[in-house]
Amino acid sequence: MASPEQEAAVAAAVVEDVMRQQGGGCGGSGGGGDTVGSWRNLDIAWRKSEEAGNLHLLMQLSINRGHLNWCFLWFEKCSNKKVVEVPSDSTVPADGTALCAYQYFENVRNFLIGLQDLGLPTFEASDLEKGGQGVRVVDCVLALKLFCDAKQVGKQSPFKYGGIVKPLSAKYAIRKNNEPFMKTTPDSIRMLVQTVLSDKKPEEIPSVVESLLSKVINEFERRIASQSELVYSLLLPTSQFLLVDSTQVESTSPSDLEEATENIKMDEVEKNASSLTEDVSTLVPAPLSNDNVNKHMPKPVRNFDREQKHIQDLKSNMSTVKSCMEQLKLLYSEDLKKLGDHLRIVSHAASGYRKVVEENRKLYNQIQDLRGNIRVYCRVRPFLPGKVSSSSSVAGIEDRTITLMVPSKYGKDAKKSFTFNSVFGPLATQEEVFTDMQPLVRSVLDGFNVCIFAYGQTGSGKTFTMSGPKILTEEGLGVNYRALNDLFNIQEQRKDTICYEIAVQMMEVYNEQNRAVCSTAMNDRSSRSHSCLTVHVQGRDLTSGTVLRGCMHLVDLAGSERVDKSEVVGDRLKEAAHINKSLAALGDVIAALAQKKSTHVPYRNSKLTQLLQDSLGGQAKTLMFIHIAPEPDAVSESISTLKFAERVATIELGAAKSNKEGGEVRELKEQIACLRAALARKDGDHESIRSTQSSPDIYRMRTGNASPASRHPIEDGSIENDSALGDLAEHSQFGSSNSLSELGPDGTQDLAFYQRSSPEQQWSWSGSVATEDSDDFEVATNCSSELDCVRPSSAPKASGLTNGGGSAARKTQLKGAKSSDLRVNPAKRSSPLQKKLSAPSPTLIKKSGAEGKKTPNGKTGTKK
Ligand SMILES: Nc1ncnc2c1ncn2[C@@H]1O[C@H](COP(=O)(O)OP(=O)(O)OP(=O)(O)O)[C@@H](O)[C@H]1O
């Protein structure tokens, strides 16, 4: 019974054979004709056996005899081995008649050995007989056939059956399908058919054949379908693999397999390359203009590309913005640089302008100095705590100009401006104020006479400027303290070149002669007296021997007041009257001085003007410091103060002179003094001179031990020259215990640096106090200067006075002596600042008022 596999194989072989024949006989060369012939023979045998009803016999015969001869020939041709002893062309009969038995078996044996040598499947000789295994014979013949076919195409690889072949690429599959599916021959088909039908009963053969035919038809259909699939797959762009059925595998030679493997590798490489390209194309951004490329990309890739494009756009935008920013930065930096340059130029110009302004001011001051103008400074007090007002009488301060709001009767306020040497606003500090006047203060060390006096209505800040606030702090120190401190510092700095001696004197003019304690409604700390701190300086140049003398008055005037406003009565009213009177006298003096042609200057009208005579009329450097209260109700006083200051500023005193005298001049002066003394002796007035030089009273006066009577104020209130002289006698005391210790008991030795054993100088101080003339006040308060010493008008007067005024001098010395003096020995004094802060006031050290309470500047304060 034929197995289904056998039937399938037969069907496949038949189909293959038909197809091969339709393909124009592309079978093995040389064998084609034979195969066709065999097929015909088989066909004839088939029909004959059909007719005879013995197909099995026919197949047996065909294989055993005629076709086996063909096998021998194939074998010989393929293996170059001899199977048939006799030449084939002579041994093989054309009609297929059988060889003799011996030779036949000998040929079969040779054939089987040859097959074995080639490794081909063999069979037993008995298989050729009836009842043998014809299948083995058929297998053997088929294997031989395939071997020969392979040999003919030049492939020597050992033949192999079976096995599963890897899927082939489409190209390879197509090529393979274009080749004959199976190198079958009609003989082999015939053998197959014979094998299939060999064990069939005759009545079964039709059904088997029918089944075979149906299988052939199926095989055809399957082949056509697979061909269609192949064609279809060929049309597909993707490379796909086709599975090759077992028959294909069987028909594939090892070399084909190698080639197929190579092709597969190539295909894999190509595929990998193409997939790699695809991968790369997904990674590398596609050109933005190529839309076709984007269309074929998968969606995520397209999204990615879009995002990437956006990123690229952003990047390019960012780089554009960045470059713009860089340009802007560049422009800005250039602009800034230009601006900086402009600013530098402007600031340079501004500083230049400031310098020019400062220079102008200095030049202006120098011109004023040359002219001998009285300098005028103005300071505006801030509003007092708790009395801050929204409106101020001061409309503005600009550089050296102050503008006041002047109330008008007609409703509209007018502004009035005043220009002075310096104007300080309410915020100006004590230091700023002092710094401005510092050069003036220092000039006293160069031998100049200096006078600084504070002027203004009561409560406008005079004492604050000159001394400081009630509670003293370092920042609050006023001009007096700072000036002394500065002078002491310079004295220390110059000690190697110049030997300075500095003496300080405090004077007070109260009610022209009286001292009293009172207060006003305008200022609860009001100073009701004029106080004057005088600093005497003598310097000796250690190299040249030149002597410098200078003195400085620092005057804090009592405040002017309108009695109707201050509501004072009684003594307070009397005080105010005296103050106003003395200030009016000052105004008269100023007015006289302002009229340059005026010959008479009424200095003697008040002790204040007598005190300031030398500063206002001499060759001193004078500074008037006016003070303004900002309160609107004080505007009228402020205006009158400012107008008064304007007049003062016009006064030309003449260029200040330094009090310097060289060694020769000094010697000559001493000689003159000696001659004068000799002349006086010759005139027989020895007594008078001696009494002047060595009077115990004078000695007492110099040592500060004036008669207690002199401390009593004169109560009569009369303004007399005598009383003034009494006051001034005390004021004229110079020399501390230090300097006075240098004096002998008779007072003939040097009285500090002012006397220096010079009769002339002794006159300057002691002689002057002996006169009854009110000019004594002038002399006593004048700084000791060359001018003072040689003034012709004063000298005879002094001499005359000394001649006969001894008792009078003594008398006046006892009158109303109120002063304090302080001689400072630089070697023994403590540091200036220490001194400043530890000692409230020179006045407080040396003198305390009998009734009044002294303010820090030595003025007689008033208390309500
Ligand atoms: N520049 C200033 N800064 C702060 N406070 C000031 C200033 N000037 C003055 N004062 C204050 O104003 C008040 C009056 O000042 P001050 O006593 O100095 O006036 P005065 O002109 O001396 O008055 P009088 O003539 O009555 O003595 C004081 O309390 C003082 O501290």
The ligand as a Gaussian input file, in Angstrom:
#p B3LYP/6-31G(d) Opt

LIG

0 1
 N       23.053000     127.019000      65.517000
 C       22.305000     126.582000      66.550000
 N       21.967000     125.290000      66.598000
 C       21.219000     124.835000      67.615000
 N       20.752000     125.572000      68.613000
 C       21.069000     126.870000      68.610000
 C       21.850000     127.442000      67.576000
 N       21.992000     128.728000      67.811000
 C       21.327000     128.963000      68.959000
 N       20.776000     127.848000      69.437000
 C       19.994000     127.752000      70.656000
 O       19.156000     128.896000      70.732000
 C       19.061000     129.325000      72.040000
 C       19.512000     130.780000      72.108000
 O       20.847000     130.832000      71.715000
 P       21.911000     131.810000      72.396000
 O       21.764000     131.798000      73.885000
 O       23.236000     131.449000      71.879000
 O       21.449000     133.184000      71.826000
 P       22.085000     134.611000      72.114000
 O       22.046000     135.333000      70.858000
 O       23.419000     134.419000      72.750000
 O       21.076000     135.223000      73.125000
 P       21.364000     136.453000      74.135000
 O       21.807000     137.561000      73.346000
 O       20.092000     136.687000      74.816000
 O       22.427000     135.937000      75.044000
 C       19.927000     128.457000      72.870000
 O       19.124000     127.473000      73.496000
 C       20.854000     127.802000      71.868000
 O       21.235000     126.519000      72.299000

